[in-house]
Amino acid sequence: MTAPAAPEPGAPVLVAGAYSVDLVFRELAGPVAFGSEVWAGGMGMVPGGAFTLAMGLRRLRREVVWAADFGSDVFSQEVLAVARVEGLDERGFRHHAQPVRNVTVALSGPQDRAMIAYEDPVAVRPLAELIATYRPAVLMLPYLQYGPEVSNALDVAAEHGCHVFMDCQDYPGHLDMPDVAKALSQVQVFAPNEAEALRITGADSAAEALEILADLVPVAVVKRGGKGAIAAEAGRRVARAAPVVRVVDTTGAGDCFNVGFLHQRLAGGSLEECLAAGVACGAAAVTGPGSSAALDSAGLRAWLARLPA
């Protein structure tokens, strides 16, 4: 059997996922329900979706290619302008003559949020094609993906020596579905939040969910919001608490966690160090609307110093 090829020196992280514009309403005066009007104490409009992953990695000085689509609409142009300010590599961008709107309205509370999303349909580039084109060291997938086409693409990733980091998001799927179990067996890091981990595994606790996932994935992570995170690798179990912060908005915190975790992993960090970097980036993220508080290298060092022992 031929050994998998190693990524080329300096190979980028490939982020494959759509942008979003997050319209974040916070400090709500009461619960939202049909037939009622609720005033918000604050509002922000920030780029989100896979932009957060690409931007966060770039702020931490990682080479990153973001495969994303932009259209003629104002939302596409807003995110594209911010991406250029952040210095993102545009090789993976595709531009369309029609609108490619992707908008999320986030109603943000101190501990959680409700979201309403809309996106214009656009034919995405096949994952296998993206991997073969950009030869990344790591492929970051912002949400749970599975099925024959995905598994074939993950085989291509393995052939190129490309590791796969997959989040879950609120996408349907559970481990009783063979395609889901197969896809997870092909990734190197899987990082759902606690609610997602319970749903996908059917477990009763985060710790039980972690044990189930650890049997499938080399590195399993369960993000627990204000409680920090837990992770498993090669029989080891690690937990890290989060610092106490004033929460402005939780939108994008999970993506920022992923950025910190992967950044430290690319630096050769231990599981403990990766988890600490993820928790630090996630905690910092909730102090601003959307992804606006994503950390740079100096900020990460400062936030690591704030973590509880």
GUTI-392982 format. One record per residue (C-alpha): residue in three letters; x, y, z. Coordinates in nm, 3 decimals, padded with zeros to 5 digits. Layout:
# residues N
+---------+---------+---------+---------+
| residuo |       X |       Y |       Z |
+---------+---------+---------+---------+
|     ALA |       X |       Y |       Z |
...
+---------+---------+---------+---------+
//
This chain:
# residues 309
+---------+---------+---------+---------+
| residuo |       X |       Y |       Z |
+---------+---------+---------+---------+
|     MET |  00.000 |  00.000 |  00.000 |
|     THR |  00.133 |  00.345 | -00.092 |
|     ALA |  00.180 |  00.579 |  00.205 |
|     PRO | -00.028 |  00.899 |  00.203 |
|     ALA |  00.148 |  01.200 |  00.059 |
|     ALA |  00.260 |  01.466 |  00.306 |
|     PRO |  00.133 |  01.823 |  00.260 |
|     GLU |  00.381 |  02.059 |  00.099 |
|     PRO |  00.579 |  02.286 |  00.336 |
|     GLY |  00.373 |  02.597 |  00.404 |
|     ALA |  00.052 |  02.428 |  00.286 |
|     PRO | -00.249 |  02.636 |  00.390 |
|     VAL | -00.555 |  02.564 |  00.597 |
|     LEU | -00.851 |  02.532 |  00.359 |
|     VAL | -01.178 |  02.666 |  00.498 |
|     ALA | -01.470 |  02.540 |  00.289 |
|     GLY | -01.796 |  02.713 |  00.375 |
|     ALA | -02.024 |  03.004 |  00.299 |
|     TYR | -02.003 |  03.351 |  00.446 |
|     SER | -02.286 |  03.491 |  00.652 |
|     VAL | -02.379 |  03.841 |  00.755 |
|     ASP | -02.489 |  03.824 |  01.118 |
|     LEU | -02.746 |  04.080 |  01.228 |
|     VAL | -02.709 |  04.051 |  01.604 |
|     PHE | -02.978 |  04.188 |  01.838 |
|     ARG | -02.877 |  04.175 |  02.206 |
|     GLU | -03.006 |  04.286 |  02.547 |
|     LEU | -03.361 |  04.185 |  02.456 |
|     ALA | -03.635 |  04.332 |  02.674 |
|     GLY | -03.825 |  04.002 |  02.682 |
|     PRO | -03.892 |  03.673 |  02.503 |
|     VAL | -03.968 |  03.682 |  02.131 |
|     ALA | -04.304 |  03.544 |  02.017 |
|     PHE | -04.539 |  03.582 |  01.723 |
|     GLY | -04.781 |  03.870 |  01.774 |
|     SER | -04.542 |  04.067 |  01.994 |
|     GLU | -04.270 |  04.326 |  01.950 |
|     VAL | -03.952 |  04.315 |  02.157 |
|     TRP | -03.699 |  04.596 |  02.175 |
|     ALA | -03.327 |  04.526 |  02.181 |
|     GLY | -03.073 |  04.727 |  02.378 |
|     GLY | -02.803 |  04.682 |  02.114 |
|     MET | -02.759 |  04.578 |  01.754 |
|     GLY | -02.462 |  04.495 |  01.533 |
|     MET | -02.396 |  04.377 |  01.180 |
|     VAL | -02.080 |  04.166 |  01.142 |
|     PRO | -01.951 |  03.908 |  00.895 |
|     GLY | -01.990 |  03.551 |  01.016 |
|     GLY | -02.023 |  03.195 |  00.895 |
|     ALA | -01.701 |  03.047 |  00.757 |
|     PHE | -01.559 |  03.400 |  00.742 |
|     THR | -01.498 |  03.375 |  01.116 |
|     LEU | -01.275 |  03.068 |  01.072 |
|     ALA | -01.073 |  03.220 |  00.789 |
|     MET | -01.040 |  03.560 |  00.953 |
|     GLY | -00.952 |  03.414 |  01.293 |
|     LEU | -00.676 |  03.196 |  01.149 |
|     ARG | -00.542 |  03.488 |  00.949 |
|     ARG | -00.528 |  03.708 |  01.261 |
|     LEU | -00.318 |  03.436 |  01.421 |
|     ARG | -00.084 |  03.449 |  01.119 |
|     ARG | -00.184 |  03.118 |  00.967 |
|     GLU | -00.186 |  03.069 |  00.591 |
|     VAL | -00.547 |  03.014 |  00.494 |
|     VAL | -00.747 |  02.978 |  00.174 |
|     TRP | -01.120 |  03.032 |  00.206 |
|     ALA | -01.341 |  02.874 | -00.060 |
|     ALA | -01.647 |  03.100 | -00.069 |
|     ASP | -01.898 |  03.250 | -00.311 |
|     PHE | -01.990 |  03.618 | -00.344 |
|     GLY | -02.263 |  03.783 | -00.549 |
|     SER | -02.390 |  04.120 | -00.662 |
|     ASP | -02.581 |  04.186 | -00.339 |
|     VAL | -02.490 |  04.427 | -00.062 |
|     PHE | -02.425 |  04.150 |  00.189 |
|     SER | -02.167 |  03.981 | -00.034 |
|     GLN | -01.996 |  04.312 | -00.097 |
|     GLU | -01.987 |  04.396 |  00.275 |
|     VAL | -01.816 |  04.067 |  00.366 |
|     LEU | -01.582 |  04.087 |  00.069 |
|     ALA | -01.470 |  04.434 |  00.176 |
|     VAL | -01.399 |  04.319 |  00.532 |
|     ALA | -01.218 |  04.008 |  00.405 |
|     ARG | -00.985 |  04.233 |  00.209 |
|     VAL | -00.920 |  04.454 |  00.510 |
|     GLU | -00.825 |  04.139 |  00.705 |
|     GLY | -00.583 |  04.042 |  00.427 |
|     LEU | -00.748 |  03.712 |  00.335 |
|     ASP | -00.616 |  03.517 |  00.038 |
|     GLU | -00.871 |  03.553 | -00.244 |
|     ARG | -00.768 |  03.247 | -00.447 |
|     GLY | -01.069 |  03.054 | -00.324 |
|     PHE | -01.325 |  03.327 | -00.393 |
|     ARG | -01.582 |  03.289 | -00.673 |
|     HIS | -01.780 |  03.589 | -00.793 |
|     HIS | -02.132 |  03.566 | -00.938 |
|     ALA | -02.340 |  03.816 | -01.135 |
|     GLN | -02.651 |  03.736 | -00.931 |
|     PRO | -02.719 |  03.783 | -00.558 |
|     VAL | -02.560 |  03.529 | -00.322 |
|     ARG | -02.721 |  03.643 |  00.001 |
|     ASN | -02.651 |  03.457 |  00.324 |
|     VAL | -02.800 |  03.635 |  00.623 |
|     THR | -02.854 |  03.530 |  00.984 |
|     VAL | -03.056 |  03.723 |  01.240 |
|     ALA | -02.927 |  03.634 |  01.586 |
|     LEU | -03.135 |  03.713 |  01.895 |
|     SER | -02.867 |  03.696 |  02.160 |
|     GLY | -02.914 |  03.641 |  02.533 |
|     PRO | -02.656 |  03.609 |  02.812 |
|     GLN | -02.633 |  03.229 |  02.784 |
|     ASP | -02.769 |  03.136 |  02.442 |
|     ARG | -02.923 |  03.267 |  02.123 |
|     ALA | -03.198 |  03.203 |  01.869 |
|     MET | -03.120 |  03.238 |  01.501 |
|     ILE | -03.313 |  03.287 |  01.177 |
|     ALA | -03.116 |  03.223 |  00.858 |
|     TYR | -03.162 |  03.263 |  00.484 |
|     GLU | -02.932 |  03.181 |  00.194 |
|     ASP | -02.959 |  03.203 | -00.183 |
|     PRO | -02.884 |  02.868 | -00.344 |
|     VAL | -02.552 |  02.841 | -00.526 |
|     ALA | -02.374 |  02.535 | -00.665 |
|     VAL | -02.078 |  02.474 | -00.436 |
|     ARG | -01.746 |  02.341 | -00.558 |
|     PRO | -01.696 |  01.970 | -00.477 |
|     LEU | -01.477 |  01.912 | -00.172 |
|     ALA | -01.255 |  01.668 | -00.360 |
|     GLU | -01.185 |  01.933 | -00.625 |
|     LEU | -01.096 |  02.192 | -00.360 |
|     ILE | -00.857 |  01.953 | -00.184 |
|     ALA | -00.685 |  01.856 | -00.509 |
|     THR | -00.654 |  02.222 | -00.613 |
|     TYR | -00.517 |  02.377 | -00.294 |
|     ARG | -00.336 |  02.076 | -00.136 |
|     PRO | -00.407 |  02.198 |  00.218 |
|     ALA | -00.244 |  02.076 |  00.537 |
|     VAL | -00.584 |  02.096 |  00.709 |
|     LEU | -00.939 |  02.110 |  00.578 |
|     MET | -01.182 |  02.294 |  00.808 |
|     LEU | -01.548 |  02.206 |  00.765 |
|     PRO | -01.780 |  02.442 |  00.957 |
|     TYR | -02.066 |  02.194 |  00.992 |
|     LEU | -02.148 |  01.823 |  00.997 |
|     GLN | -02.115 |  01.676 |  00.648 |
|     TYR | -02.167 |  01.317 |  00.542 |
|     GLY | -02.273 |  01.097 |  00.252 |
|     PRO | -02.092 |  00.921 | -00.034 |
|     GLU | -01.960 |  01.240 | -00.196 |
|     VAL | -01.823 |  01.368 |  00.136 |
|     SER | -01.662 |  01.033 |  00.221 |
|     ASN | -01.497 |  01.021 | -00.122 |
|     ALA | -01.361 |  01.372 | -00.064 |
|     LEU | -01.227 |  01.274 |  00.277 |
|     ASP | -01.051 |  00.981 |  00.112 |
|     VAL | -00.887 |  01.234 | -00.122 |
|     ALA | -00.783 |  01.437 |  00.183 |
|     ALA | -00.621 |  01.129 |  00.335 |
|     GLU | -00.435 |  01.057 |  00.012 |
|     HIS | -00.288 |  01.408 |  00.022 |
|     GLY | -00.194 |  01.384 |  00.390 |
|     CYS | -00.457 |  01.648 |  00.472 |
|     HIS | -00.613 |  01.641 |  00.819 |
|     VAL | -00.980 |  01.726 |  00.860 |
|     PHE | -01.131 |  01.940 |  01.137 |
|     MET | -01.511 |  01.921 |  01.143 |
|     ASP | -01.758 |  02.118 |  01.352 |
|     CYS | -02.120 |  02.011 |  01.388 |
|     GLN | -02.347 |  02.318 |  01.398 |
|     ASP | -02.720 |  02.255 |  01.415 |
|     TYR | -02.723 |  02.017 |  01.118 |
|     PRO | -02.929 |  01.696 |  01.126 |
|     GLY | -02.754 |  01.364 |  01.167 |
|     HIS | -02.672 |  01.110 |  01.437 |
|     LEU | -02.444 |  00.812 |  01.487 |
|     ASP | -02.716 |  00.558 |  01.408 |
|     MET | -02.690 |  00.680 |  01.048 |
|     PRO | -02.410 |  00.481 |  00.878 |
|     ASP | -02.303 |  00.776 |  00.661 |
|     VAL | -02.254 |  00.995 |  00.969 |
|     ALA | -02.048 |  00.733 |  01.152 |
|     LYS | -01.836 |  00.675 |  00.842 |
|     ALA | -01.767 |  01.045 |  00.787 |
|     LEU | -01.663 |  01.093 |  01.149 |
|     SER | -01.428 |  00.796 |  01.123 |
|     GLN | -01.250 |  00.984 |  00.841 |
|     VAL | -01.185 |  01.311 |  01.027 |
|     GLN | -00.905 |  01.382 |  01.272 |
|     VAL | -01.083 |  01.638 |  01.494 |
|     PHE | -01.457 |  01.665 |  01.561 |
|     ALA | -01.571 |  01.955 |  01.778 |
|     PRO | -01.946 |  01.983 |  01.846 |
|     ASN | -02.088 |  02.191 |  02.128 |
|     GLU | -02.255 |  02.015 |  02.419 |
|     ALA | -02.611 |  02.021 |  02.282 |
|     GLU | -02.491 |  01.894 |  01.945 |
|     ALA | -02.281 |  01.621 |  02.105 |
|     LEU | -02.579 |  01.497 |  02.306 |
|     ARG | -02.801 |  01.498 |  02.000 |
|     ILE | -02.561 |  01.321 |  01.767 |
|     THR | -02.464 |  01.052 |  02.020 |
|     GLY | -02.790 |  01.014 |  02.215 |
|     ALA | -02.587 |  01.044 |  02.537 |
|     ASP | -02.719 |  01.185 |  02.865 |
|     SER | -02.411 |  01.393 |  02.954 |
|     ALA | -02.120 |  01.571 |  02.789 |
|     ALA | -01.876 |  01.323 |  02.944 |
|     GLU | -02.068 |  01.026 |  02.808 |
|     ALA | -02.091 |  01.189 |  02.464 |
|     LEU | -01.716 |  01.246 |  02.467 |
|     GLU | -01.653 |  00.878 |  02.540 |
|     ILE | -01.873 |  00.773 |  02.249 |
|     LEU | -01.707 |  01.015 |  02.009 |
|     ALA | -01.359 |  00.917 |  02.128 |
|     ASP | -01.423 |  00.567 |  01.992 |
|     LEU | -01.475 |  00.714 |  01.644 |
|     VAL | -01.250 |  01.019 |  01.613 |
|     PRO | -00.878 |  01.055 |  01.697 |
|     VAL | -00.947 |  01.389 |  01.869 |
|     ALA | -01.295 |  01.450 |  02.010 |
|     VAL | -01.388 |  01.787 |  02.162 |
|     VAL | -01.708 |  01.897 |  02.334 |
|     LYS | -01.748 |  02.273 |  02.372 |
|     ARG | -01.945 |  02.368 |  02.684 |
|     GLY | -01.984 |  02.745 |  02.654 |
|     GLY | -01.926 |  02.919 |  02.986 |
|     LYS | -01.819 |  02.586 |  03.140 |
|     GLY | -01.518 |  02.560 |  02.909 |
|     ALA | -01.454 |  02.243 |  02.710 |
|     ILE | -01.350 |  01.879 |  02.737 |
|     ALA | -01.147 |  01.671 |  02.493 |
|     ALA | -01.016 |  01.320 |  02.435 |
|     GLU | -00.718 |  01.187 |  02.241 |
|     ALA | -00.538 |  00.851 |  02.250 |
|     GLY | -00.699 |  00.743 |  02.576 |
|     ARG | -00.639 |  01.076 |  02.752 |
|     ARG | -00.914 |  01.303 |  02.882 |
|     VAL | -00.865 |  01.675 |  02.940 |
|     ALA | -01.097 |  01.947 |  03.072 |
|     ARG | -01.047 |  02.323 |  03.076 |
|     ALA | -01.263 |  02.581 |  03.253 |
|     ALA | -01.347 |  02.915 |  03.097 |
|     PRO | -01.281 |  03.252 |  03.263 |
|     VAL | -01.571 |  03.455 |  03.394 |
|     VAL | -01.648 |  03.731 |  03.142 |
|     ARG | -01.924 |  03.978 |  03.067 |
|     VAL | -02.115 |  03.820 |  02.780 |
|     VAL | -02.214 |  04.054 |  02.498 |
|     ASP | -02.298 |  03.796 |  02.231 |
|     THR | -02.227 |  03.424 |  02.194 |
|     THR | -02.257 |  03.424 |  01.813 |
|     GLY | -01.932 |  03.298 |  01.660 |
|     ALA | -01.779 |  03.182 |  01.988 |
|     GLY | -01.768 |  02.818 |  01.879 |
|     ASP | -01.592 |  02.909 |  01.554 |
|     CYS | -01.339 |  03.118 |  01.745 |
|     PHE | -01.278 |  02.822 |  01.977 |
|     ASN | -01.207 |  02.607 |  01.670 |
|     VAL | -00.958 |  02.865 |  01.544 |
|     GLY | -00.766 |  02.869 |  01.872 |
|     PHE | -00.764 |  02.492 |  01.904 |
|     LEU | -00.639 |  02.437 |  01.547 |
|     HIS | -00.385 |  02.719 |  01.571 |
|     GLN | -00.221 |  02.554 |  01.871 |
|     ARG | -00.242 |  02.210 |  01.712 |
|     LEU | -00.058 |  02.339 |  01.404 |
|     ALA |  00.208 |  02.471 |  01.641 |
|     GLY |  00.257 |  02.119 |  01.778 |
|     GLY |  00.078 |  02.187 |  02.106 |
|     SER | -00.039 |  01.918 |  02.345 |
|     LEU | -00.408 |  01.840 |  02.388 |
|     GLU | -00.406 |  02.056 |  02.703 |
|     GLU | -00.250 |  02.348 |  02.516 |
|     CYS | -00.491 |  02.315 |  02.226 |
|     LEU | -00.790 |  02.309 |  02.458 |
|     ALA | -00.662 |  02.612 |  02.648 |
|     ALA | -00.616 |  02.811 |  02.327 |
|     GLY | -00.964 |  02.715 |  02.212 |
|     VAL | -01.123 |  02.816 |  02.541 |
|     ALA | -00.932 |  03.145 |  02.542 |
|     CYS | -01.043 |  03.234 |  02.189 |
|     GLY | -01.401 |  03.132 |  02.260 |
|     ALA | -01.416 |  03.332 |  02.583 |
|     ALA | -01.276 |  03.642 |  02.415 |
|     ALA | -01.529 |  03.611 |  02.133 |
|     VAL | -01.833 |  03.652 |  02.359 |
|     THR | -01.711 |  03.993 |  02.477 |
|     GLY | -01.807 |  04.152 |  02.143 |
|     PRO | -02.082 |  04.114 |  01.883 |
|     GLY | -02.035 |  03.828 |  01.638 |
|     SER | -01.674 |  03.762 |  01.546 |
|     SER | -01.558 |  04.119 |  01.611 |
|     ALA | -01.353 |  04.020 |  01.920 |
|     ALA | -01.154 |  03.742 |  01.749 |
|     LEU | -00.798 |  03.741 |  01.884 |
|     ASP | -00.464 |  03.810 |  01.724 |
|     SER | -00.142 |  03.652 |  01.853 |
|     ALA | -00.084 |  03.910 |  02.129 |
|     GLY | -00.447 |  03.890 |  02.236 |
|     LEU | -00.432 |  03.512 |  02.260 |
|     ARG | -00.129 |  03.529 |  02.490 |
|     ALA | -00.313 |  03.776 |  02.714 |
|     TRP | -00.629 |  03.565 |  02.729 |
|     LEU | -00.436 |  03.247 |  02.802 |
|     ALA | -00.303 |  03.421 |  03.111 |
|     ARG | -00.662 |  03.482 |  03.224 |
|     LEU | -00.767 |  03.116 |  03.219 |
|     PRO | -00.839 |  02.949 |  03.554 |
|     ALA | -00.571 |  02.702 |  03.662 |
+---------+---------+---------+---------+
//
